[in-house]
């Protein structure tokens, strides 16, 4: 898909702040510093649409991006950053759970894990919860450009095994730097959301 006019729409911390436009929503979930902002930028072919934080774990709100007045990309707060207090982690958890559990416009979840590392306990819990929603989803193995090509299959296989990803769910190796995986992910989004 050629994105012509992506833009920041709004930031949400409470249920009553969600946009009322009714566009389909694609949510991005993952640990802090996994590259959610980078994937939004690479899918929209913009360098600075989503701001990449200098300090992981600082995004505490749900951020909406309007994609050509056709759909919203929804950047969820990252989880699992150790320096954040437990009470802050709980508050973020309730924000994300409230969104994922109540938003009828949500059509697909893109869960991101770092291809360089075995999925964490937080990743496993998030993926179990995600599977339980029954929503269409895909797993993105980000930061592909940071490992040798010879390691890709083994890393993807480990992600599938640790998360117990069903056969019919794709795990896509992805690089926001060299755009690997961008076209494949857009294809999946197009299949789920008719735009």
N, CA, C and O of each residue as an XYZ file, in Angstrom:
780
protein
N       0.850     -1.192      0.000
C       0.000      0.000      0.000
C       0.884      1.239      0.000
O       1.884      1.300      0.715
N       0.513      2.210     -0.795
C       1.211      3.495     -0.794
C       0.500      4.408      0.194
O      -0.673      4.739      0.021
N       1.220      4.807      1.224
C       0.650      5.687      2.247
C       0.954      7.128      1.848
O       2.112      7.497      1.652
N      -0.108      7.944      1.728
C       0.068      9.310      1.235
C       0.065     10.360      2.337
O       0.812     11.336      2.268
N      -0.764     10.167      3.344
C      -0.902     11.233      4.340
C      -1.039     10.664      5.758
O      -2.087     10.800      6.390
N       0.049     10.015      6.259
C      -0.024      9.514      7.633
C       0.232     10.666      8.601
O       1.045     11.547      8.318
N      -0.457     10.664      9.738
C      -0.233     11.750     10.699
C      -0.611     11.312     12.101
O      -1.429     10.415     12.302
N       0.002     11.963     13.044
C      -0.365     11.753     14.444
C      -1.812     12.186     14.629
O      -2.218     13.238     14.135
N      -2.590     11.374     15.340
C      -3.992     11.699     15.572
C      -4.243     12.156     17.009
O      -4.731     13.263     17.235
N      -3.908     11.301     17.977
C      -4.187     11.661     19.370
C      -3.436     10.717     20.306
O      -2.924      9.676     19.894
N      -3.386     11.110     21.567
C      -2.808     10.289     22.622
C      -3.900     10.007     23.645
O      -4.648     10.904     24.034
N      -3.982      8.751     24.077
C      -5.096      8.313     24.915
C      -4.565      7.707     26.213
O      -3.623      6.914     26.197
N      -5.174      8.083     27.334
C      -4.882      7.410     28.603
C      -6.156      6.900     29.276
O      -6.093      6.130     30.234
N      -7.320      7.336     28.764
C      -8.601      6.893     29.348
C      -9.548      6.447     28.234
O      -9.430      6.874     27.085
N     -10.486      5.580     28.605
C     -11.417      5.031     27.622
C     -12.216      6.109     26.905
O     -12.543      5.954     25.728
N     -12.536      7.202     27.598
C     -13.367      8.232     26.971
C     -12.599      9.117     25.987
O     -13.172     10.041     25.410
N     -11.319      8.845     25.796
C     -10.504      9.671     24.890
C     -10.297      9.027     23.517
O      -9.674      9.626     22.640
N     -10.811      7.824     23.329
C     -10.586      7.154     22.043
C     -11.219      7.938     20.901
O     -12.256      8.575     21.086
N     -10.593      7.895     19.708
C     -11.189      8.558     18.541
C     -12.550      7.947     18.208
O     -12.796      6.769     18.469
N     -13.422      8.761     17.632
C     -14.765      8.274     17.287
C     -14.944      8.121     15.768
O     -16.060      7.921     15.289
N     -13.844      8.216     15.022
C     -13.939      8.154     13.557
C     -14.448      6.802     13.067
O     -15.058      6.724     12.001
N     -14.207      5.742     13.827
C     -14.694      4.419     13.425
C     -13.794      3.685     12.449
O     -14.176      2.630     11.942
N     -12.598      4.216     12.168
C     -11.681      3.516     11.262
C     -11.207      2.211     11.911
O     -11.107      2.126     13.135
N     -10.914      1.194     11.090
C     -10.322     -0.030     11.637
C      -8.989      0.298     12.307
O      -8.289      1.224     11.898
N      -8.647     -0.471     13.342
C      -7.422     -0.214     14.094
C      -6.497     -1.425     14.081
O      -6.931     -2.563     14.262
N      -5.222     -1.156     13.864
C      -4.164     -2.162     13.921
C      -3.283     -1.773     15.097
O      -2.690     -0.695     15.091
N      -3.187     -2.636     16.112
C      -2.420     -2.309     17.318
C      -1.052     -2.978     17.290
O      -0.900     -4.106     16.821
N      -0.060     -2.255     17.805
C       1.314     -2.750     17.903
C       1.647     -2.968     19.373
O       1.581     -2.035     20.173
N       2.006     -4.206     19.732
C       2.319     -4.544     21.116
C       3.727     -5.132     21.184
O       4.182     -5.795     20.252
N       4.401     -4.882     22.292
C       5.734     -5.460     22.471
C       6.454     -4.824     23.636
O       6.002     -3.830     24.204
N       7.582     -5.415     23.981
C       8.397     -4.879     25.061
C       8.896     -3.480     24.717
O       8.969     -3.098     23.549
N       9.232     -2.740     25.742
C       9.888     -1.459     25.527
C      11.169     -1.698     24.724
O      11.876     -2.681     24.945
N      11.451     -0.807     23.810
C      12.683     -0.844     23.016
C      12.718     -1.969     21.978
O      13.792     -2.333     21.500
N      11.540     -2.527     21.623
C      11.528     -3.582     20.610
C      11.423     -3.008     19.199
O      11.655     -3.713     18.216
N      11.067     -1.710     19.104
C      11.031     -1.068     17.794
C       9.643     -0.765     17.265
O       9.443     -0.734     16.051
N       8.671     -0.537     18.156
C       7.301     -0.249     17.691
C       7.248      1.052     16.900
O       6.591      1.121     15.861
N       7.931      2.079     17.382
C       7.941      3.350     16.641
C       8.608      3.180     15.281
O       8.148      3.735     14.284
N       9.686      2.416     15.244
C      10.408      2.198     13.981
C       9.543      1.463     12.960
O       9.603      1.762     11.767
N       8.740      0.506     13.419
C       7.898     -0.232     12.472
C       6.794      0.665     11.920
O       6.464      0.582     10.736
N       6.221      1.522     12.765
C       5.208      2.477     12.283
C       5.826      3.380     11.224
O       5.219      3.629     10.183
N       7.028      3.869     11.491
C       7.709      4.736     10.522
C       8.017      3.999      9.218
O       7.860      4.562      8.135
N       8.452      2.746      9.319
C       8.813      2.015      8.096
C       7.576      1.656      7.269
O       7.628      1.689      6.040
N       6.475      1.316      7.925
C       5.248      0.991      7.186
C       4.653      2.207      6.487
O       4.014      2.076      5.443
N       4.860      3.383      7.057
C       4.312      4.611      6.464
C       5.333      5.342      5.601
O       5.030      6.369      4.994
N       6.568      4.788      5.555
C       7.649      5.392      4.788
C       7.942      6.830      5.244
O       8.193      7.717      4.428
N       7.903      7.030      6.551
C       8.225      8.328      7.155
C       9.306      8.124      8.201
O       9.348      7.086      8.863
N      10.177      9.105      8.352
C      11.269      8.952      9.309
C      10.864      9.285     10.729
O      11.354      8.668     11.675
N       9.983     10.245     10.892
C       9.706     10.753     12.234
C       8.231     10.845     12.577
O       7.848     11.655     13.422
N       7.387     10.028     11.937
C       5.965     10.057     12.290
C       5.802      9.631     13.750
O       5.198     10.341     14.554
N       6.350      8.464     14.075
C       6.358      8.001     15.468
C       7.707      8.375     16.060
O       8.752      8.028     15.509
N       7.684      9.069     17.162
C       8.931      9.504     17.799
C       9.572      8.321     18.509
O       8.920      7.593     19.258
N      10.854      8.147     18.258
C      11.601      7.065     18.879
C      12.224      7.605     20.158
O      13.065      8.503     20.119
N      11.806      7.056     21.285
C      12.246      7.570     22.582
C      13.699      7.250     22.863
O      14.176      6.159     22.551
N      14.406      8.212     23.457
C      15.795      7.989     23.841
C      15.874      7.063     25.047
O      16.853      6.337     25.216
N      14.845      7.091     25.879
C      14.831      6.259     27.076
C      13.720      5.227     26.961
O      12.544      5.588     26.973
N      14.076      3.932     26.847
C      13.043      2.900     26.742
C      12.129      2.922     27.956
O      12.570      3.198     29.071
N      10.849      2.629     27.732
C       9.910      2.537     28.839
C       9.237      3.836     29.192
O       8.503      3.899     30.178
N       9.469      4.893     28.402
C       8.901      6.199     28.736
C       7.502      6.411     28.160
O       6.749      7.244     28.663
N       7.145      5.665     27.108
C       5.825      5.852     26.521
C       4.784      5.198     27.419
O       4.777      3.980     27.594
N       3.912      6.015     27.980
C       2.936      5.478     28.936
C       1.503      5.646     28.438
O       0.555      5.378     29.176
N       1.344      6.080     27.218
C      -0.001      6.291     26.679
C      -0.174      5.449     25.421
O       0.778      4.877     24.890
N      -1.420      5.393     24.967
C      -1.737      4.773     23.682
C      -1.716      5.887     22.639
O      -2.412      6.894     22.774
N      -0.914      5.693     21.606
C      -0.743      6.740     20.598
C      -1.375      6.286     19.281
O      -1.078      5.208     18.766
N      -2.255      7.142     18.753
C      -2.962      6.860     17.500
C      -2.315      7.604     16.338
O      -1.987      8.786     16.440
N      -2.137      6.882     15.226
C      -1.675      7.486     13.975
C      -2.744      7.248     12.911
O      -3.206      6.124     12.719
N      -3.126      8.310     12.233
C      -4.147      8.255     11.193
C      -3.466      7.938      9.867
O      -2.592      8.678      9.417
N      -3.870      6.837      9.246
C      -3.274      6.422      7.976
C      -4.256      6.739      6.850
O      -5.155      5.955      6.544
N      -4.059      7.905      6.246
C      -4.830      8.325      5.065
C      -6.344      8.362      5.288
O      -7.110      8.137      4.351
N      -6.776      8.641      6.507
C      -8.211      8.644      6.830
C      -8.882      7.324      6.458
O     -10.047      7.296      6.063
N      -8.117      6.212      6.592
C      -8.649      4.891      6.269
C      -8.530      3.923      7.438
O      -9.389      3.062      7.629
N      -7.479      4.064      8.209
C      -7.301      3.209      9.368
C      -6.392      3.902     10.367
O      -5.748      4.905     10.058
N      -6.352      3.344     11.577
C      -5.452      3.845     12.612
C      -4.406      2.780     12.920
O      -4.725      1.599     13.060
N      -3.146      3.217     13.026
C      -2.121      2.420     13.683
C      -2.130      2.859     15.140
O      -2.145      4.055     15.431
N      -2.121      1.900     16.052
C      -2.223      2.192     17.480
C      -0.994      1.636     18.186
O      -0.812      0.422     18.274
N      -0.154      2.537     18.687
C       1.084      2.175     19.369
C       0.791      2.040     20.863
O       0.537      3.032     21.547
N       0.830      0.795     21.363
C       0.541      0.534     22.771
C       1.801      0.732     23.615
O       2.912      0.564     23.110
N       1.644      1.089     24.895
C       2.816      1.233     25.755
C       3.615     -0.060     25.820
O       3.046     -1.150     25.880
N       4.935      0.067     25.809
C       5.787     -1.115     25.913
C       5.725     -1.702     27.309
O       5.418     -1.008     28.279
N       6.018     -2.984     27.397
C       5.997     -3.655     28.701
C       7.382     -4.212     29.002
O       8.226     -4.345     28.116
N       7.594     -4.536     30.281
C       8.771     -5.322     30.660
C      10.051     -4.541     30.809
O      11.127     -5.135     30.744
N       9.990     -3.209     31.011
C      11.252     -2.488     31.193
C      11.572     -2.402     32.676
O      10.791     -1.856     33.455
N      12.718     -2.940     33.064
C      13.029     -3.199     34.475
C      13.067     -1.954     35.360
O      12.729     -2.032     36.541
N      13.476     -0.801     34.806
C      13.659      0.367     35.668
C      12.348      1.071     36.014
O      12.347      2.040     36.772
N      11.241      0.592     35.465
C       9.946      1.212     35.732
C       9.338      0.589     36.992
O       9.428     -0.621     37.200
N       8.727      1.415     37.818
C       8.155      0.920     39.078
C       7.021     -0.067     38.817
O       6.373     -0.034     37.771
N       6.798     -0.948     39.799
C       5.730     -1.949     39.670
C       4.363     -1.286     39.532
O       3.517     -1.762     38.774
N       4.140     -0.185     40.262
C       2.830      0.472     40.176
C       2.631      1.074     38.789
O       1.524      1.057     38.253
N       3.711      1.607     38.210
C       3.600      2.156     36.855
C       3.342      1.034     35.855
O       2.546      1.193     34.930
N       4.021     -0.106     36.041
C       3.787     -1.248     35.156
C       2.332     -1.703     35.236
O       1.725     -2.029     34.216
N       1.767     -1.725     36.458
C       0.366     -2.128     36.614
C      -0.566     -1.145     35.923
O      -1.544     -1.541     35.289
N      -0.251      0.152     36.051
C      -1.122      1.157     35.435
C      -1.080      1.043     33.912
O      -2.109      1.177     33.250
N       0.108      0.796     33.357
C       0.211      0.594     31.916
C      -0.566     -0.650     31.508
O      -1.264     -0.664     30.494
N      -0.428     -1.716     32.340
C      -1.134     -2.962     32.039
C      -2.628     -2.754     31.970
O      -3.293     -3.313     31.098
N      -3.173     -1.946     32.890
C      -4.623     -1.729     32.878
C      -5.044     -0.893     31.674
O      -6.126     -1.097     31.126
N      -4.190      0.054     31.257
C      -4.484      0.857     30.058
C      -4.558     -0.060     28.830
O      -5.503      0.010     28.044
N      -3.547     -0.915     28.683
C      -3.475     -1.804     27.515
C      -4.606     -2.829     27.548
O      -5.245     -3.091     26.529
N      -4.848     -3.405     28.724
C      -5.919     -4.398     28.841
C      -7.279     -3.776     28.541
O      -8.121     -4.385     27.880
N      -7.486     -2.547     29.038
C      -8.732     -1.836     28.754
C      -8.926     -1.633     27.268
O     -10.025     -1.806     26.742
N      -7.844     -1.263     26.593
C      -7.920     -1.061     25.139
C      -8.213     -2.381     24.425
O      -9.174     -2.479     23.662
N      -7.389     -3.384     24.672
C      -7.520     -4.654     23.948
C      -8.844     -5.350     24.246
O      -9.366     -6.083     23.406
N      -9.388     -5.120     25.441
C     -10.602     -5.815     25.825
C     -11.894     -5.125     25.430
O     -12.959     -5.740     25.481
N     -11.823     -3.849     25.034
C     -13.073     -3.114     24.804
C     -13.201     -2.482     23.427
O     -14.284     -2.022     23.066
N     -12.136     -2.449     22.656
C     -12.150     -1.657     21.424
C     -12.685     -2.462     20.247
O     -11.981     -3.313     19.703
N     -13.936     -2.194     19.849
C     -14.547     -2.927     18.735
C     -13.851     -2.659     17.404
O     -13.871     -3.500     16.506
N     -13.236     -1.487     17.282
C     -12.568     -1.130     16.017
C     -11.263     -1.902     15.804
O     -10.724     -1.920     14.698
N     -10.760     -2.536     16.859
C      -9.497     -3.277     16.767
C      -9.680     -4.504     15.877
O     -10.489     -5.380     16.184
N      -8.937     -4.569     14.783
C      -9.085     -5.655     13.815
C      -7.903     -6.620     13.799
O      -8.026     -7.753     13.334
N      -6.751     -6.165     14.313
C      -5.552     -7.004     14.228
C      -4.526     -6.498     15.226
O      -4.429     -5.298     15.484
N      -3.753     -7.440     15.791
C      -2.661     -7.076     16.687
C      -1.348     -7.543     16.070
O      -1.221     -8.687     15.635
N      -0.388     -6.646     16.042
C       0.959     -6.985     15.591
C       1.827     -7.031     16.841
O       2.112     -6.001     17.452
N       2.244     -8.242     17.215
C       3.103     -8.388     18.386
C       4.546     -8.451     17.943
O       4.897     -9.195     17.027
N       5.379     -7.665     18.600
C       6.782     -7.576     18.213
C       7.683     -8.199     19.274
O       7.508     -7.986     20.474
N       8.652     -8.976     18.791
C       9.713     -9.497     19.656
C      11.042     -9.218     18.960
O      11.094     -9.092     17.737
N      12.104     -9.123     19.735
C      13.446     -8.864     19.201
C      14.032    -10.182     18.716
O      14.172    -11.123     19.497
N      14.375    -10.259     17.435
C      14.855    -11.511     16.846
C      16.155    -11.987     17.482
O      16.500    -13.165     17.390
N      16.881    -11.067     18.133
C      18.180    -11.433     18.711
C      18.060    -12.210     20.015
O      19.022    -12.841     20.453
N      16.878    -12.169     20.641
C      16.743    -12.742     21.980
C      15.575    -13.727     22.049
O      14.580    -13.598     21.337
N      15.732    -14.708     22.927
C      14.624    -15.618     23.225
C      13.487    -14.801     23.827
O      13.743    -13.947     24.675
N      12.229    -15.032     23.415
C      11.109    -14.282     23.991
C      11.091    -14.408     25.523
O      11.295    -15.487     26.079
N      10.843    -13.279     26.177
C      10.867    -13.213     27.636
C       9.578    -13.788     28.224
O       8.637    -14.114     27.500
N       9.560    -13.904     29.549
C       8.326    -14.319     30.232
C       7.194    -13.340     29.937
O       6.052    -13.755     29.740
N       7.505    -12.031     29.906
C       6.494    -11.021     29.576
C       5.949    -11.235     28.169
O       4.745    -11.126     27.938
N       6.853    -11.545     27.223
C       6.412    -11.834     25.847
C       5.475    -13.047     25.834
O       4.449    -13.046     25.153
N       5.838    -14.066     26.587
C       5.027    -15.287     26.605
C       3.644    -15.012     27.196
O       2.635    -15.492     26.678
N       3.604    -14.236     28.283
C       2.304    -13.900     28.893
C       1.456    -13.077     27.935
O       0.258    -13.317     27.785
N       2.096    -12.096     27.284
C       1.378    -11.250     26.342
C       0.828    -12.089     25.194
O      -0.308    -11.887     24.766
N       1.629    -13.031     24.693
C       1.181    -13.823     23.556
C       0.054    -14.772     23.943
O      -0.878    -14.982     23.166
N       0.135    -15.343     25.135
C      -0.967    -16.198     25.610
C      -2.265    -15.401     25.687
O      -3.322    -15.871     25.267
N      -2.169    -14.187     26.231
C      -3.347    -13.326     26.344
C      -3.876    -12.980     24.955
O      -5.081    -13.006     24.706
N      -2.947    -12.657     24.059
C      -3.318    -12.279     22.690
C      -4.059    -13.426     22.003
O      -5.089    -13.208     21.364
N      -3.535    -14.648     22.134
C      -4.202    -15.805     21.519
C      -5.612    -15.969     22.077
O      -6.540    -16.347     21.361
N      -5.753    -15.678     23.360
C      -7.054    -15.818     24.000
C      -8.100    -14.838     23.482
O      -9.298    -15.088     23.616
N      -7.662    -13.727     22.893
C      -8.620    -12.746     22.366
C      -9.308    -13.252     21.105
O     -10.410    -12.815     20.776
N      -8.653    -14.179     20.396
C      -9.217    -14.665     19.139
C      -9.053    -13.702     17.979
O      -9.528    -13.974     16.876
N      -8.385    -12.579     18.212
C      -8.190    -11.593     17.140
C      -7.101    -12.047     16.175
O      -6.152    -12.718     16.582
N      -7.230    -11.687     14.896
C      -6.135    -11.946     13.969
C      -4.859    -11.264     14.481
O      -4.902    -10.156     15.015
N      -3.737    -11.946     14.308
C      -2.477    -11.355     14.752
C      -1.318    -11.941     13.960
O      -1.441    -12.957     13.277
N      -0.204    -11.265     14.080
C       1.030    -11.704     13.455
C       2.151    -11.379     14.436
O       2.037    -10.445     15.230
N       3.231    -12.150     14.380
C       4.391    -11.878     15.222
C       5.496    -11.327     14.336
O       5.863    -11.931     13.328
N       6.017    -10.179     14.724
C       7.124     -9.557     14.001
C       8.407     -9.799     14.784
O       8.500     -9.443     15.958
N       9.395    -10.405     14.132
C      10.718    -10.578     14.731
C      11.576     -9.414     14.268
O      12.163     -9.447     13.186
N      11.637     -8.376     15.111
C      12.254     -7.108     14.698
C      13.782     -7.144     14.808
O      14.370     -8.064     15.375
N      14.396     -6.102     14.241
C      15.852     -5.889     14.302
C      16.613     -6.968     13.535
O      17.714     -7.368     13.914
N      15.995     -7.427     12.444
C      16.588     -8.455     11.584
C      17.978     -8.056     11.090
O      18.854     -8.907     10.931
N      18.177     -6.762     10.850
C      19.458     -6.295     10.312
C      20.613     -6.471     11.299
O      21.773     -6.292     10.928
N      20.308     -6.820     12.552
C      21.352     -6.932     13.570
C      21.871     -8.356     13.766
O      22.703     -8.597     14.641
N      21.380     -9.309     12.950
C      21.910    -10.675     13.037
C      22.346    -11.138     11.646
O      21.846    -10.630     10.642
N      23.278    -12.102     11.578
C      23.675    -12.650     10.271
C      22.529    -13.438      9.642
O      21.695    -14.012     10.343
N      22.502    -13.455      8.320
C      21.451    -14.182      7.598
C      21.402    -15.655      8.005
O      20.333    -16.263      8.044
N      22.563    -16.215      8.303
C      22.642    -17.641      8.644
C      21.890    -17.981      9.930
O      21.576    -19.147     10.167
N      21.595    -16.981     10.764
C      20.912    -17.226     12.041
C      19.393    -17.039     11.969
O      18.682    -17.371     12.917
N      18.901    -16.514     10.857
C      17.483    -16.113     10.802
C      16.545    -17.282     11.089
O      15.661    -17.174     11.939
N      16.732    -18.399     10.386
C      15.798    -19.527     10.553
C      15.792    -20.030     11.998
O      14.729    -20.268     12.571
N      16.972    -20.190     12.580
C      17.057    -20.697     13.958
C      16.378    -19.742     14.936
O      15.698    -20.181     15.863
N      16.558    -18.442     14.731
C      15.945    -17.459     15.638
C      14.418    -17.485     15.503
O      13.701    -17.453     16.503
N      13.930    -17.543     14.261
C      12.480    -17.585     14.029
C      11.892    -18.873     14.613
O      10.828    -18.848     15.232
N      12.589    -19.995     14.413
C      12.113    -21.270     14.960
C      12.022    -21.214     16.488
O      11.081    -21.743     17.078
N      13.003    -20.572     17.120
C      12.981    -20.461     18.582
C      11.795    -19.607     19.048
O      11.131    -19.944     20.029
N      11.536    -18.514     18.351
C      10.393    -17.650     18.699
C       9.094    -18.440     18.600
O       8.252    -18.378     19.496
N       8.933    -19.189     17.498
C       7.719    -19.999     17.317
C       7.553    -21.015     18.449
O       6.456    -21.207     18.973
N       8.656    -21.655     18.813
C       8.605    -22.695     19.842
C       8.302    -22.099     21.220
O       7.417    -22.586     21.925
N       9.032    -21.049     21.603
C       8.882    -20.478     22.941
C       7.483    -19.875     23.128
O       6.880    -20.013     24.192
N       6.977    -19.212     22.090
C       5.654    -18.591     22.204
C       4.518    -19.573     21.882
O       3.346    -19.256     22.082
N       4.869    -20.758     21.385
C       3.862    -21.732     20.939
C       2.930    -21.099     19.906
O       1.708    -21.107     20.054
N       3.548    -20.550     18.851
C       2.794    -19.884     17.787
C       2.112    -20.945     16.923
O       2.774    -21.853     16.423
N       0.790    -20.837     16.744
C       0.094    -21.817     15.893
C       0.622    -21.803     14.457
O       1.161    -20.798     13.991
N       0.462    -22.922     13.772
C       0.963    -23.058     12.397
C       0.419    -21.994     11.455
O       1.111    -21.561     10.534
N      -0.836    -21.569     11.688
C      -1.464    -20.637     10.743
C      -1.128    -19.167     11.041
O      -1.646    -18.270     10.375
N      -0.273    -18.921     12.027
C       0.115    -17.541     12.356
C       1.536    -17.291     11.865
O       2.440    -18.083     12.132
N       1.725    -16.203     11.158
C       3.034    -15.891     10.597
C       3.954    -15.263     11.630
O       3.525    -14.467     12.466
N       5.227    -15.636     11.559
C       6.303    -14.937     12.260
C       7.177    -14.339     11.166
O       7.814    -15.068     10.406
N       7.206    -13.014     11.088
C       7.884    -12.338      9.985
C       9.178    -11.678     10.465
O       9.136    -10.775     11.301
N      10.330    -12.123      9.942
C      11.571    -11.396     10.230
C      11.471    -10.005      9.615
O      11.064     -9.861      8.462
N      11.841     -8.983     10.382
C      11.537     -7.613      9.968
C      12.685     -6.669     10.301
O      13.283     -6.742     11.374
N      12.976     -5.788      9.360
C      13.961     -4.735      9.609
C      13.405     -3.392      9.159
O      13.092     -3.198      7.985
N      13.286     -2.469     10.103
C      12.854     -1.112      9.748
C      13.954     -0.391      8.979
O      13.684      0.573      8.263
N      15.189     -0.853      9.125
C      16.332     -0.211      8.464
C      16.342     -0.519      6.975
O      16.392      0.396      6.154
N      16.294     -1.806      6.617
C      16.383     -2.162      5.191
C      15.046     -2.580      4.586
O      14.984     -3.038      3.445
N      13.960     -2.412      5.378
C      12.587     -2.629      4.911
C      12.239     -4.095      4.656
O      11.234     -4.383      4.004
N      13.044     -5.014      5.153
C      12.697     -6.429      5.030
C      11.417     -6.702      5.816
O      11.310     -6.330      6.985
N      10.450     -7.349      5.176
C       9.197     -7.699      5.836
C       8.084     -6.674      5.658
O       6.929     -6.968      5.964
N       8.405     -5.477      5.171
C       7.396     -4.418      5.048
C       6.276     -4.840      4.101
O       5.096     -4.729      4.433
N       6.654     -5.320      2.929
C       5.651     -5.692      1.925
C       4.769     -6.843      2.416
O       3.552     -6.829      2.229
N       5.400     -7.839      3.045
C       4.644     -9.003      3.541
C       3.651     -8.578      4.626
O       2.518     -9.057      4.661
N       4.084     -7.675      5.511
C       3.184     -7.228      6.570
C       2.024     -6.411      6.000
O       0.885     -6.568      6.440
N       2.300     -5.549      5.034
C       1.208     -4.784      4.408
C       0.200     -5.718      3.739
O      -1.004     -5.461      3.772
N       0.694     -6.806      3.130
C      -0.206     -7.778      2.491
C      -1.189     -8.351      3.503
O      -2.386     -8.461      3.237
N      -0.659     -8.715      4.668
C      -1.496     -9.291      5.727
C      -2.503     -8.255      6.216
O      -3.679     -8.568      6.402
N      -2.045     -7.022      6.423
C      -2.950     -5.956      6.872
C      -4.062     -5.763      5.840
O      -5.231     -5.631      6.201
N      -3.698     -5.747      4.565
C      -4.690     -5.563      3.488
C      -5.732     -6.682      3.464
O      -6.901     -6.444      3.161
N      -5.297     -7.912      3.789
C      -6.222     -9.043      3.798
C      -7.240     -8.922      4.934
O      -8.395     -9.323      4.791
N      -6.802     -8.371      6.047
C      -7.667     -8.287      7.229
C      -8.530     -7.037      7.214
O      -9.691     -7.063      7.622
N      -7.949     -5.945      6.738
C      -8.667     -4.662      6.715
C      -8.866     -4.249      5.272
O      -7.889     -3.973      4.576
N     -10.080     -4.199      4.809
C     -10.361     -3.764      3.446
C     -10.353     -2.237      3.407
O     -11.235     -1.584      3.965
N      -9.346     -1.684      2.741
C      -9.209     -0.209      2.706
C      -9.104      0.291      1.289
O      -8.985      1.495      1.067
